[in-house]
Each structure stands twice: as C-alpha cells, then as structure tokens.
Amino acid sequence: MNPSAASLLPTQTIDSTHALVVNFTARHAGSGDDRERAVNLYYAVRDDIRYDPYSIVLSPQGLSGARVLETGRGWCVSKAVLLAACCRANGIPARLGFADVRNHLSTERMRQIMQTNEFRWHGYTSIWIDGRWVKATPAFTPLASWAWYSRAVFTASSRRATV
C-alpha cells in the first residue's frame, strides 16, 4: 500500500513540526537519498535516546517525540514515535506499527513486572523506502544490547570450553 498524505503530517504525538524534533532531525539526517537519511535518523534515535521501559507515560504529551527529546529517554513506543516524527520532518513518509513480540533481552525485573517475556503492543516505525514499507525498531540502545550479549556469552562460556 502506497503512503497516504497522512504519513507526512504531524499529529499530537508524532510532532514532526515541533522545534526540538526539527532541530534533532536537522542535526542527524545528513544528506543523501531517503534511505540514507532514514538510516541516519534510525541510528540517532536508537543510540542517542536511552531505552527506559520503567518510565512510561501513557498520554499524548508523554508519548510525543518532543517529550522523548526533552527527557533523553523512551521505550519502544515513544522511540518509534520519535523516529516517525523525524522521518516526517525530513519528508520521508512514516507511520507506527505494533506487534506482540517475545523479548529475549528482557531483564528479570521486567519479566517480574510484566509476568511474562512477551511484550504486547511493541512499537516500531514503518518507513516508506524504495517503494515499500520497511519496519524499524529503534528501541534498544547499543549499550543495553551489548550488556545482554556480553552476559549471555559470559554465561555460555563459563558452562563449556568453547562458545
């Protein structure tokens, strides 16, 4: 399905015309085609905004891209909102998507709070690139991913001689 005009418009949460979003986008998008700019924006949201699933605010203001930039932290949905806002601010059609996923990076604390490792309504951004919708999940910062990976490798290597 081709993008509609709505996939470029600002909304209350996908606040692509907010000064904070516009400035963040201008700093990180770079030049190049839509694909290159979208990838640059993806890495900026993923790497520069801390993943924090413990400070969720379920309101239009709390989910907005500008709020994520103000606090410097977000969770899967709010970081997906920010990426969509940045793409739209740069003229790249974007929309939100949601899925139920099994989170292999989940912490024990999170599993206890949620009473599962299945994340319902995991948020991602769908970006129109090269004539199709491409899913992008900017949720986890590299540090969080590396911490999980290094624990897994350390645990596996301590159990057997080769990994």
C-alpha positions in Angstrom: 0.0 0.0 0.0 1.4 3.4 -1.0 1.8 6.1 1.6 -1.1 8.4 2.1 -0.8 12.1 2.7 -1.3 11.4 6.4 2.0 9.6 6.6 3.8 13.0 6.2 1.5 15.1 8.5 2.2 16.0 12.1 -0.1 14.7 14.9 -0.4 15.3 18.6 2.3 12.7 19.3 4.1 12.4 16.0 5.0 16.1 16.4 7.2 16.5 13.3 6.9 20.3 13.3 8.0 20.8 16.9 11.2 22.8 17.1 13.0 20.0 19.2 12.2 17.4 16.6 13.1 19.6 13.6 16.4 20.5 15.2 17.2 16.9 16.1 16.3 15.9 12.6 18.5 18.6 11.0 21.5 17.6 13.1 21.2 13.8 12.4 19.6 13.2 9.0 22.6 14.2 6.9 22.3 14.3 3.1 21.6 11.6 0.6 18.5 9.8 -0.5 15.6 8.8 1.7 17.2 5.5 2.6 20.4 7.1 3.8 18.6 9.8 5.8 16.2 7.3 7.3 19.1 5.1 8.4 20.9 8.1 9.9 17.7 9.0 11.8 17.2 5.5 13.0 20.7 5.3 14.5 20.3 8.7 16.1 17.1 7.7 17.9 18.4 4.3 18.8 21.8 5.4 20.0 21.2 8.9 21.4 18.0 8.2 23.3 18.2 5.9 26.3 15.9 2.9 26.3 13.9 3.0 29.5 10.9 0.8 29.8 10.4 1.8 33.5 9.3 5.4 33.0 6.3 5.1 30.7 3.8 8.0 30.5 0.7 7.0 28.6 -0.6 10.4 27.5 -0.3 12.2 24.1 2.3 14.5 25.7 4.2 11.7 27.4 4.4 9.8 24.1 5.4 12.7 21.9 8.7 12.9 20.1 9.5 16.3 21.7 9.0 14.8 25.2 11.4 11.9 24.4 14.0 14.5 23.3 13.4 16.6 26.4 13.9 13.6 28.7 16.6 11.8 26.6 14.8 8.5 27.3 12.0 6.5 25.9 10.6 3.0 25.5 9.7 1.1 22.3 6.5 3.1 21.5 7.8 6.6 22.4 11.1 5.9 20.5 9.1 4.7 17.5 7.0 7.9 17.7 10.2 10.0 17.7 11.6 8.1 14.7 8.3 8.6 12.8 8.3 12.3 13.7 11.9 12.7 12.5 11.2 10.9 9.2 8.2 13.1 8.6 10.1 16.2 9.5 12.6 15.2 6.8 9.9 14.5 4.1 10.0 10.7 4.5 6.6 9.0 4.9 6.4 7.1 8.2 3.8 5.5 10.4 3.6 3.5 13.6 3.2 -0.3 13.8 2.6 -2.6 16.7 3.3 -6.2 17.3 3.4 -8.8 20.1 7.0 -10.0 20.5 8.9 -12.3 22.7 11.7 -10.2 24.2 15.0 -12.2 24.5 16.6 -9.0 26.0 14.2 -8.7 28.9 15.6 -8.3 32.3 14.4 -10.4 35.3 12.9 -7.2 36.8 10.9 -6.5 33.6 9.7 -10.2 33.5 8.5 -9.9 37.1 6.7 -6.6 36.5 5.0 -7.9 33.3 4.7 -11.5 34.5 5.9 -12.6 31.0 8.6 -12.1 28.5 6.0 -11.4 25.7 5.7 -7.7 25.0 2.3 -6.8 23.8 1.9 -3.8 21.7 5.7 -3.5 21.0 6.1 -0.3 19.0 8.0 0.1 15.8 8.2 2.6 12.9 7.3 1.7 9.4 9.2 3.9 6.9 8.5 4.3 3.2 11.8 3.5 1.5 12.5 2.4 -2.1 8.8 1.9 -2.9 7.9 -0.2 0.1 7.2 0.0 3.9 10.3 -1.0 5.9 9.9 -1.8 9.6 12.5 -0.3 12.0 12.7 -0.8 15.8 14.9 1.9 17.4 14.1 0.7 20.9 17.2 -0.7 22.4 20.4 1.3 22.8 23.6 -0.5 21.8 24.7 -0.5 25.5 21.6 -2.4 26.5 22.1 -4.8 23.7 25.8 -5.2 24.4 25.1 -5.8 28.1 22.7 -8.6 27.3 25.1 -10.1 24.7 28.1 -10.0 27.0 26.1 -11.6 29.9 24.9 -14.3 27.5 28.4 -15.0 26.2 29.9 -14.9 29.6 27.3 -17.3 31.0 27.6 -19.7 28.0 31.4 -19.6 28.1 31.5 -20.4 31.8 29.5 -23.5 31.2 31.6 -25.0 28.5 35.1 -24.6 27.0 34.0 -23.2 23.6 31.3 -20.9 22.6 
